[in-house]
Amino acid sequence: MHLRIACAPGLEKLLAAEVQSLLGCAPTDLEVGPDGVLLSVPDAQGLTAIATLNLGLGLASAVRVELGSFSASQFPQLVRKLKQLAWRPFIPAALPVDVRVRSVRSRLYHTKAIADRTRTAIAEALGLPKVDEHDVESVGAHTRVHVDALANVFRVAVDTSGEPLYRRGYRLATGKAPLRADLARALVVASGWDGALPLGDPFCGAGTVLIEAALLGSGRPPGAGRSFAFEAAPCHQPAALATARERLTNAARSGAALRLFGSDRDAGVIESARDNAARAGVANMIHFEVAALTNAPVFTRAELGPRVVVSNPPYGLRVGDARTLLNLYQRLGTLVKELPPGSRAAFLTPPARARDLGLSLERVFESNHGGQHVVASATQRSR
């Protein structure tokens, strides 16, 4: 069975390392591409791998089963080859099929026409009534199929995740510009934090960075609080999901020794952060308080010793004019420079804002956040 694990741009190498750790596979078992990681597993282990990856991956956005690839340059040829794929184990009869298409340098370039032919092929292959695009939108729940065409070669996959995996289910309350959970987790990983040092976010907003750090530091599966599309598939085996859930849950730790500190000047978002942490089951691991940047506990608590600052500082319209923004970043950089020896920091910002910090930074990854190009930059204090 071939599994394609999708992620946000720039997270591919971090995701590959996470997959290796989760499944215990070798680097040679993985193929890292521009849109994620391709993994081959024995068919007998496929369903357990699907469950384990969906439950345990924190950096992925989706886990997809690749049904096959083939060449096609005419629509009759496309439909004929689509009908030959093994749809039955993965397509529940009760749900309509939502087809997502990308076509690059292919004779068949009309994405809506490709999607329509794909729905036709699936319906004919399974003996089901065809559901058109408008019916999919009206029903809501659906099975998602991805068709990617590059130079007349079609690659077809079925999504097993449903809602993107970065939607963990804990963040019902958000701040002004909430950071996606996968990017928050990637930023924590980029900082090099391993749970030993205190970690703080002086612009914590809805608490996503701290919650992801708590899940990571305690070894709790990030997908434990949600359901997945594969649970409705004909091939689904509840025992495989139960086995994966039990293994990951048993490997988790209490997290009582973690020292996590979140602060924000907005009392409302701090309340939201506490609520989100409670839903994630990590409220006892994180200390939240209302504080402006200069009074953030990660900067003011001398007894913490060396520490790690991890944050997605505000930028653009969230702050105000350019001078205010520059002053904020310069002050943040100064506070980091004043930390005890052995402290580290990592920030997710637009490239220009990273320079405003005035720190010696190394880019760990680049990605997109809310349509904005952002970079994850990390530094280590050594004096």
N, C-alpha and C positions, 0 to 999 in steps of 0.2 A: 504494500500500500504506500502510495506517495502522498505526503502531506506538505502543503505549502502554508507556511506560517507568516502572515502579513504583519507589518509594523509601520510605524510612522517613518518618514524619510530620516535617515541618519542613525537609526537605532539598530541597524542590521547586525553589526558585529557584537553589540551588547546583547542582542536577542540570541544570537548563536551561542554565546557563552551561557546564557540562562537555560537554553534548551539542553545543552550538554550537561549542565549541573542537575537539571530536573530529571532527565531520562538516563543519565549515566552513559551517554554515548560518546564516541570519539569524534574529534573534529573532522576526520575523514568521512564520517557518516552524513555530514551536512554540506549543503551547497548554499553559500551566501550570495544573494542577488541584490539588485537595486530596490526590490520591493519586499524583501523579507528573506526567509530561510526555507529551503527545500529539504525535506527529511524523508528517507525511505525506512519503513519498518516492516517486519514480517507480517503477513496478513493475519496470522493468529494473534498477534499483539496489537493490531490496529485499533480496535475499539477501546482497549485500555489506554493506549497512547493518546487517542483523541480526548478521552475524559481527563487524563492527567495533564495534558497541555492546556486544555480550556480552564481547568481548575487552578493550575499552578503557575501559569505564565503571567508575569506582571508587565512585561514590555511589549507584548503582542497586541494587535488589534483584532485578529481573527485567525482561526485554524480552518483550513480548507482541504478537502479530499480531492486530489487530482484524478479525474476520470479518464483522461487521455489527451493526446494531441495528434493532429493530422493536418494534411494539406487540403485546401479547398479554394477554388477560384470561381465557382458558380453556385448559385443557391440550391439547385437540386442535389448537387454533390455534397454541399454542406448539410442539408437535411438528412440525406442517406447516411452519412458518417456519424452525425449526431445520434441517430436512432440506434446505432450499433453500440453505443456506450452503456455501461452498467448503471443505469439510473435507479433501478428498482430498490436496491438496499437503502438509498439515501433520500428518496422523494416520497414523503407521506401523501397519500391520496387525498387527505382532508384539507390540505393547504395549497393555495395557488403558488405559482412559481414566479419569482421576481428575477429577471435576467439583467445583469449588468454587463455591458459590452465596452471593450476598448479595441479600436482597429487602427493600426499604423502601417502604412505602406502596403496595403492589401487591396486586391481588386474588389473585394466585398468590403466596402467602407461605410455603408449606411448602417449606423448602429441600431436604429429602431427596427430596420428590416431584419438584421441579424437576430435581434432579440425575439422578434415575432416568429421567425423560422425555428428558433430554439424551443420556444414554447410549443410550437406545432410538433416538432420532433419528439419532445418529451411526452406529450399527450398521446401521440400515436404509438410510441414505444411501450407505454404503460396501459394503453386502452382507457385513458381518462378523457373527460371533456376538456377542451382547450379553454383556458382562462386568459382573456386579453389584458393588456396593460392597465386599463381603467379599472377592471375588476380587482386586480392586485392592490391598487391604491385604495379602493373602497373597503376591502376586507381588513387590511392592516397586517395581521399575522400572515407569514409567508415563508417559503423556502427560497433561499437566494442562490442563484447560479451565476458564476462568473465566466464569461467568454472573452478571452484575450487573443486578438489576431495580430500577428507581426509577420509581414512579408508573406502573406497567404498561409501561414502556419497557425492553426487554431489550438489554443490550450483551454481546456474546459475543467472547471472545478466547482464543487458544491460546498457551500459554507456550512460549518458545523457549530458555529458560535452563536448566531443570531445577533442580538445587540452587540456592538463592538465590545471587546473584552475590557477596554479601559472604563467602561460603564460598570463599575463594581456593584452598584446598588446602595452604597452608603451615603452618597453625596446628594441628598435631597435639597439641602440648603447650600447656596453658593454665594460667593462674593461678587464684586463688580466684573472681574475678568477671570473666571476660574481656570486653573491650570488642569489640563487633562491628567488623569492618574498615571498613564503610561509615561508621559514626559516627566512628571514629578518623580516617579520611581527611577527613571533613567538619570535624572539629575542627582539623586541620592547615590546611585551607583557611581556616577562620574566623580563624585567627591572623594571616593575611596573609603567612605565610612563603613566600618565593620561591626558597629554596635558597642565598641569599647569606650569611645569618647562620647561626651555629651554632644548633642546635635540641636541646633536651634534655627528657627526661621523668623526673622524680625518683621517680615511682611506676610504673615501666614495666611491671611484671608480665610478661606473656607477650611483650611487645615490640611489640604491634600498632601503637601510635602511631608508633614509630620505623620499623617496617617499611613502613607506609603512606607515611610521609614520604620514605623512601628510594625507593620505587617512584615516587612523585609527582615527587620532585626529579630522578630519573634518566630520567623519561619512559617507564618500562617499563610495558607493558600489565598491569594487575592480574589479568586473567583468563588470562594466558599459560600458567599451570600446571594448567589444569583443562579438562574437556570440557563440552559443552552439549547440551541436549535436541534442538536443531535438527539435530544431526549424524545423528540417526536418522530424520528426516522424509523422505518421498518427494521433496520438492522440493530437498533439500540438494544443493548443488554444491560438492564439495571444493575446486575451483579458487577459488571465491569466498572460502572460509575461508582458503585459503593466501595469496591476495592481501591480504586484510585483515591476516593475521598478519605477512606480510612488511613491509607498509607501517608497521605500528606498531612492529615490532622495529627496522626501519632508522631510525626516528625517535628511538629511545632513545639515551641518553648513558651514559657510563661511571659517573658518580656518584662518581668518585674525589675530587672537590673538596668533596663534602658533608661537613659536620661534625655528626655526630649522636651524642648521648650519652644512654644509658639507664642508670638505676640503680634498685635496689630493695634493701631490707634482707634479703630472703629469697634465700638463695643458690640454692635449688632453682628458683625461677622465673627467675632470671637464666640458669641453664643451659638452661631451656626456651626463653627468649627467643633465646639464641644458636642453638639448634637450629631454631627457627622462621625466623630470619633466614637461616640457611643454606639451608633448603628454598625460601625465596623468592628466593634468589640475590643477596641484598644484605648478606651477613655482613661483607664487606670495607668496607662503608660506615658501619657502626655500631659504636661502642665501648660495651660493656656492662660494668658493674662492680657489685659488692655494696657498697651504701652506704645508710646511713640518710639521712633528709631533709636534715639540716643539712650532711652531708658529700657530698651529691650533686654530681657534677662540673659540672653546669650552674650551680651556685651558687658552687663553690669555685675554679674555674679563672679567675683574673683575666685571663690572657692571651687569653681568648676575646673580650674586648671586648663590644660589644652582642650580645645573644643573644635567642632566643625560647624560652620555656618553654611546653610544650604537655602537658597531663596530664588524666587522669581520676582524681582523687584518691580514696582509699578513703572509704567512708561506711557508715553503718548498722552491721550486724553484722560487717562486715569489720574494724572498728576496736575497738569496745568501748563504754564508757559515753559519755554525752553530753559530760561534761567533757573526756575524752581527745580526743574528736572536735573540740570547739571549740578546744582548745589546738593541735591539729595544723593546723587551717586558719588560725588566727591566726599561727602560726609560718611557714606557707607564704606567707601574705600579706606578712609582714615581710621574708622573704628576697627576694621579688619586688621590693619597694620598694627594697631595697639593691642591685639590679642596676645596671650602668652605664647612662648616658643612651643612649636609642635602643633599649633592650631592650623586648620585648613579651611578653605572656603570654596564654594561652587555656586555659580549664578547662571540663570537662564535669562538672556537679554537679547535685544537687537545688537548687531555688531558694534554700532557706534556707541551704544550705552556701555558696553563692556570696556571700551577705552576710557570712558569718563571715570571709571573706578580708580584709575591710577595705580593698578596693581600689575604685578608680573603674572600673566595668565596664560594658560595653555588651553587651546580649544580641544574639547573631548568629542563633541559631535555638533552637527548643525541640523536643524529641522524647521518645521513650521508650526506656529501656534496662533490660531485665530486669523490665518491669512498673513501673518507677519513672519518674515525670516528671522529666526533666532539662533543663537549659539549658546552651547553649554561650555562655560569656561571655568577652569579649576586652578587653584593655586595652593601651595603649601608653604606655611611660615617655617623658616628654619633660621634660628639665631643662636 
